[in-house]
């Protein structure tokens, strides 16, 4: 395997680690209540600072990547998030846990604006690349529940932070060793053609729709992934009664749903964005509503279908940036996209905690998420119908 392909593999692995670190806590929180003497609704908000940092620090990360070095920022990501996770594993009490989770969010914020910009750099067709990268991200989401549940049951909740932290440090060493060689190879290959000019009215419409889809999608993604372990803990009683069992079920759902990104990536390389965007978000609406009422096997089936389309939206949003922005400021464009996404997704933490505390279940939460999916669907309907024709029209003008 060439150095550039190995580097791409490490970048994809970084995506898996990024989501894994951000979602360790929602599973581990099920096992730490006894030690800390607090309930789920009281402990879950400890992760709020991390999710806020996950969005807020995307902007400086993207700016530094474009102005300094993308590979340098990815090195900071691997070593920073690994160290922060290890420190969280040694935390003593709720305050230190909250600080550790916030530090994880600070370094985890680097990946999306920088790692994805590196992957799509000088590429014409990005659907397959984003699809594969999305699968890795969702594998991280999936295995966060499984790894955290297994380590929490077998050793203790601290191990759920310590072991992934050491893996990130090891990956960082491999990345540093390969980055220089792969960068030299990329220079030899040259660059792809710049994006075609698009009429200003269409461009404004694209980014308005992207903003709505990013904000609503961020809340939906975070709320579903945060709440899923607890939902399964309460509604799949015929299947499991342990933290590890919940983790296995959540992992299985996410792994099956991750295949959506490969399907959507293949579809994006063969059709217009709108022809993919509209059906993917349309199907989220009824499935999120159903998830508010289902139990046991019906809940499991609904969760698989629901997460398939929630995950499937991610490469669509990233493809919008790749197709409508210039290479030299793409990391900053991704930074803005993800600061909106993760800034909005931070709202999911108090939303999940408040609805669960006030109602005692998640029925109303999924109705709210279904409403947000309907808003995204409405926005998708006004997206330009064929961006390639619009680009050609802009060049002719």
C-alpha positions in Angstrom: 0.0 0.0 0.0 1.4 3.4 -1.0 2.1 6.1 1.7 -0.8 8.3 0.4 -3.3 5.4 0.7 -2.0 4.5 4.1 -2.4 8.2 5.1 -6.0 8.2 3.8 -6.6 5.1 5.9 -5.2 6.9 9.0 -7.4 9.9 8.2 -10.4 7.7 8.0 -9.4 6.0 11.2 -9.2 9.4 12.8 -12.8 10.0 11.9 -13.7 6.8 13.7 -11.7 7.9 16.8 -13.2 11.3 16.7 -16.8 10.1 17.0 -15.8 7.4 19.4 -14.3 9.8 21.9 -17.3 12.1 21.7 -19.8 9.3 22.4 -18.0 7.3 25.1 -19.7 9.2 27.9 -23.4 8.6 26.9 -22.8 4.9 27.4 -20.4 5.1 30.3 -22.8 7.3 32.2 -25.0 4.3 32.7 -22.3 2.6 34.7 -20.9 5.6 36.7 -24.1 6.6 38.5 -23.4 4.4 41.6 -19.9 5.7 42.1 -20.9 9.4 41.7 -24.2 9.1 43.5 -26.2 10.9 40.7 -28.8 9.9 38.2 -28.8 9.9 34.4 -30.5 13.3 34.0 -28.0 14.9 36.4 -24.9 13.3 34.9 -25.6 13.7 31.2 -25.1 17.5 31.2 -21.5 17.0 32.2 -20.8 16.4 28.5 -22.3 19.8 27.4 -19.0 21.6 27.5 -17.4 19.0 25.3 -20.1 19.3 22.7 -20.0 23.1 22.7 -16.2 23.0 22.2 -16.6 20.4 19.5 -18.4 23.0 17.4 -16.8 26.3 18.6 -13.2 25.2 18.1 -13.9 24.1 14.5 -13.4 27.7 13.3 -9.9 28.2 14.7 -8.9 24.7 13.6 -10.0 25.3 10.0 -8.3 28.7 9.9 -5.0 27.3 11.3 -5.1 24.4 8.8 -5.5 26.7 5.8 -3.0 29.2 7.0 -0.4 26.9 8.6 -0.6 23.1 8.0 -3.4 20.6 7.6 -1.1 17.7 8.4 0.2 19.6 11.4 -3.3 20.2 12.7 -4.1 16.5 12.3 -1.0 15.7 14.4 -2.3 18.0 17.1 -5.7 16.2 16.8 -4.3 12.7 17.4 -2.0 13.6 20.3 -4.4 16.1 21.8 -7.6 14.0 21.9 -5.7 10.9 23.1 -4.1 12.8 26.0 -7.4 14.5 26.9 -9.2 11.1 27.0 -6.5 9.7 29.3 -6.8 12.7 31.6 -10.6 12.1 31.8 -10.0 8.5 32.7 -8.1 9.8 35.8 -10.7 12.4 36.7 -11.9 12.6 40.3 -15.5 13.8 40.6 -18.1 15.5 38.3 -16.1 18.7 37.9 -13.0 17.1 36.6 -15.0 14.8 34.4 -16.7 17.8 32.9 -13.4 19.5 32.3 -11.9 16.4 30.7 -14.9 16.0 28.4 -14.6 19.7 27.4 -10.9 19.2 26.6 -11.8 16.1 24.5 -14.2 18.4 22.6 -11.5 21.0 22.0 -9.2 18.6 20.2 -11.9 16.5 18.6 -13.1 19.7 16.9 -10.0 19.6 14.7 -10.9 16.5 12.7 -13.9 17.5 10.5 -12.7 20.8 9.0 -9.2 19.5 8.6 -9.3 15.7 8.0 -12.2 15.9 5.5 -10.5 18.8 3.7 -7.4 16.7 3.3 -9.3 13.7 1.9 -11.2 15.7 -0.8 -8.2 17.8 -1.7 -7.6 17.8 -5.5 -10.5 15.3 -6.1 -13.2 15.7 -8.8 -15.6 13.0 -7.6 -15.9 13.0 -3.9 -19.0 10.9 -3.2 -17.2 7.6 -2.8 -14.5 9.2 -0.7 -17.0 10.9 1.6 -19.0 7.7 1.8 -16.1 5.6 2.9 -15.0 8.3 5.4 -18.6 8.4 6.7 -18.6 4.7 7.3 -15.4 5.0 9.4 -17.1 7.8 11.4 -20.2 5.7 12.0 -18.0 2.7 13.0 -16.6 5.1 15.6 -20.1 6.0 16.7 -21.1 2.3 16.8 -18.0 1.0 18.7 -18.2 3.9 21.2 -21.2 2.1 22.7 -19.7 -1.4 22.4 -16.2 -0.5 23.6 -17.4 1.7 26.4 -19.9 -0.9 27.6 -17.4 -3.7 27.5 -14.7 -1.9 29.3 -17.1 -0.4 31.9 -18.5 -3.9 32.7 -15.2 -5.7 32.6 -12.8 -3.2 34.2 -14.6 0.0 35.1 -15.7 3.2 33.5 -12.2 4.8 33.6 -10.9 2.2 31.2 -13.4 3.3 28.6 -11.4 6.6 28.4 -7.9 5.2 29.0 -7.7 2.5 26.3 -9.0 4.6 23.4 -6.7 7.4 24.5 -3.7 5.2 24.1 -4.9 4.0 20.7 -5.1 7.6 19.5 -1.6 8.3 20.6 -0.3 5.3 18.7 -2.2 6.4 15.6 -0.7 9.8 15.9 2.8 8.4 15.8 2.0 6.5 12.6 0.4 9.6 11.1 3.5 11.7 11.8 5.8 9.1 10.2 3.7 8.9 7.0 2.6 12.5 6.5 5.7 13.9 4.9 6.1 11.1 2.3 2.4 11.2 1.4 2.5 15.0 1.0 5.4 14.8 -1.4 3.5 12.2 -3.5 0.5 14.5 -3.6 2.6 17.4 -5.0 3.8 15.1 -7.8 0.2 14.2 -8.8 -0.8 17.8 -9.4 -4.2 19.4 -8.7 -7.8 18.9 -9.9 -9.7 21.4 -11.9 -11.2 24.3 -9.8 -14.9 24.3 -9.2 -17.0 25.9 -11.9 -18.5 29.3 -11.3 -22.1 29.2 -10.0 -24.7 32.0 -10.3 -24.7 34.0 -7.1 -28.5 33.4 -6.5 -28.0 29.7 -6.7 -24.9 29.8 -4.5 -26.9 31.8 -1.9 -29.7 29.2 -2.1 -27.2 26.3 -1.7 -25.7 27.7 1.5 -29.0 28.8 3.0 -30.3 25.2 2.5 -27.0 23.8 3.8 -27.3 26.0 7.0 -30.8 24.6 7.7 -29.8 21.0 7.0 -26.6 21.3 9.0 -28.3 22.8 12.1 -31.3 20.5 12.1 -29.2 17.5 11.2 -26.8 18.3 14.0 -29.5 18.2 16.6 -31.1 15.0 15.1 -27.7 13.2 14.9 -26.6 14.1 18.4 -29.9 13.6 20.1 -30.4 10.1 18.5 -26.8 8.9 19.3 -26.9 10.3 22.8 -30.3 8.9 23.7 -30.0 5.5 22.0 -28.1 3.7 24.8 -30.7 4.8 27.3 -33.6 4.1 25.0 -32.4 0.6 24.4 -31.8 0.1 28.1 -35.4 0.9 28.8 -37.2 -0.5 25.7 -35.3 -3.6 24.8 -35.7 -5.4 28.1 -36.5 -8.7 26.3 -33.1 -8.6 24.7 -30.6 -7.3 27.3 -30.2 -6.2 31.0 -26.5 -5.2 31.0 -24.5 -2.2 29.9 -22.5 -4.4 27.6 -25.7 -5.8 26.1 -26.9 -2.3 25.4 -23.6 -1.5 23.8 -23.7 -4.5 21.5 -27.2 -3.7 20.3 -26.3 0.0 19.7 -23.2 -1.0 17.9 -25.1 -3.4 15.7 -27.6 -0.7 14.7 -24.9 1.8 13.9 -22.9 -0.6 11.8 -25.9 -1.6 9.7 -26.8 2.1 9.3 -23.3 3.0 8.4 -23.8 1.3 5.0 -26.0 4.2 4.1 -23.0 6.3 3.6 -21.5 4.0 1.0 -24.9 3.9 -0.8 -25.3 7.6 -0.7 -21.7 8.2 -1.7 -22.1 6.0 -4.8 -25.4 7.8 -5.6 -23.8 11.2 -5.3 -21.2 10.4 -7.9 -23.9 9.5 -10.4 -26.7 12.0 -9.8 -27.4 15.6 -8.7 -27.3 16.5 -5.0 -31.0 17.2 -4.9 -32.0 13.8 -6.3 -30.2 12.2 -3.3 -30.9 14.9 -0.7 -34.7 15.0 -0.9 -35.6 11.3 -0.4 -33.0 10.8 2.3 -34.4 13.6 4.5 -38.0 12.8 3.6 -37.7 9.3 5.1 -36.3 10.5 8.3 -39.7 12.2 9.2 -41.9 9.1 9.7 -39.1 7.0 11.1 -38.3 9.4 13.9 -41.9 9.7 14.8 -42.2 5.9 14.9 -39.2 5.7 17.2 -41.1 7.6 19.8 -43.6 4.8 20.3 -41.9 1.4 19.4 -40.6 -1.2 21.9 -38.5 -4.4 21.8 -38.1 -5.9 18.4 -40.1 -3.2 16.6 -38.0 -0.6 18.3 -34.8 -2.3 17.1 -36.0 -2.5 13.5 -37.2 1.1 13.6 -33.8 2.3 15.0 -31.9 0.5 12.2 -34.0 2.2 9.5 -34.0 5.6 11.3 -30.3 5.7 11.7 -29.7 4.5 8.1 -31.2 7.8 6.9 -29.8 10.0 9.6 -26.3 8.7 8.8 -27.0 8.9 5.1 -27.5 12.7 5.2 -23.9 13.4 6.4 -22.0 12.9 3.1 -24.6 14.9 1.3 -23.9 18.0 3.5 -20.1 17.5 3.0 -20.5 17.1 -0.7 -22.2 20.5 -0.9 -19.0 22.1 0.5 -16.7 20.0 -1.7 -18.6 20.9 -4.9 -19.2 24.6 -4.2 -16.0 25.8 -2.6 -12.4 26.5 -3.8 -9.5 24.3 -2.5 -7.6 27.1 -0.8 -10.3 27.9 1.7 -12.1 24.6 1.9 -10.9 23.8 5.5 -12.5 27.1 6.6 -15.7 26.3 4.8 -15.9 22.9 6.5 -15.1 24.7 9.8 -18.1 27.0 9.3 -20.3 24.0 8.3 -19.3 22.0 11.4 -19.4 24.9 13.9 -23.1 25.3 12.8 -23.6 21.5 13.1 -21.9 20.9 16.4 -23.1 24.2 17.8 -26.6 23.1 17.1 -25.9 19.6 18.2 -24.8 20.8 21.6 -28.4 21.8 22.2 -29.2 18.1 22.1 -27.6 17.4 25.4 -29.9 19.7 27.5 -32.8 18.8 25.2 -32.4 15.1 25.9 -31.9 15.6 29.6 -34.8 18.0 30.1 -37.3 15.9 28.1 -36.3 12.7 29.9 -36.4 14.4 33.3 -39.8 16.1 32.7 -41.6 13.2 31.0 -39.7 10.1 32.1 -39.3 8.7 28.6 -38.2 9.7 25.1 -41.5 9.9 23.2 -41.7 13.7 23.0 -38.0 13.9 22.1 -38.5 11.8 18.9 -41.5 13.8 17.9 -39.4 17.0 18.2 -36.7 15.4 16.1 -39.2 14.4 13.5 -40.4 18.0 13.2 -36.8 19.1 12.6 -36.4 16.5 9.9 -39.6 17.9 8.2 -38.0 21.4 8.3 -34.9 19.9 6.6 -37.1 18.2 4.0 -38.8 21.5 3.2 -35.4 23.2 2.7 -34.3 20.4 0.5 -37.2 21.0 -1.9 -35.8 24.4 -2.8 -32.2 23.2 -3.4 -31.0 23.8 -7.0 -32.3 20.8 -9.1 -29.1 20.2 -11.0 -25.9 21.8 -9.8 -24.0 20.8 -12.9 -26.3 22.6 -15.2 -26.3 25.6 -12.9 -22.5 25.6 -13.0 -22.4 25.4 -16.8 -24.9 28.3 -17.0 -22.6 30.4 -14.7 -19.6 29.7 -16.9 -21.5 30.6 -20.1 -22.6 33.9 -18.5 
